[in-house]
Amino acid sequence: MKKNDFIVFNTRLGNIIVYEEKKNITGINFTTGHTHSSHSNLLNKAKLELTEYLKKNRTKFSFSVLPRGTLFQYSVWKEIKKISYGSTKTYLDLAKTIGTSPRAIGNACAKNKCLILIPCHRVIALNGELKGFSALGGIKTKRQLISIEK
């Protein structure tokens, strides 16, 4: 296996790309790219588990992600990972927990390159509206991910 590898697979929400670097998952995102297979056991495991999640057959994952970001982004992502399956929290709730602003939480969410495992789709506006989802498909994709978890 190369140092950097990836897999692209089709799901009912569109194609998903998963990146691996030095035996760590470093990215999960939606893509318009064509399907691409991999011989990596880790990438194939991620594909299987993400597919199960999208079919409502999985709520937890046996692999973790190692995203790239700033210390502040890591602190936000750590709090977001605490939001349980099927639950949501507001940008304000997270901001109060970390001691920052809702806008800063939103900016950290926008930099998240490990969707689903760092579940930014579970972060909503104070009034319950779905706001600011930078993944391919935007709010529609966020709504679909939240719907999967109901």
Helices and strands as residue ranges (DSSP letters): E 4-11, E 14-21, E 24-31, H 41-54, H 71-80, E 89-90, H 91-98, H 102-110, G 120-122, E 123-124, H 138-148
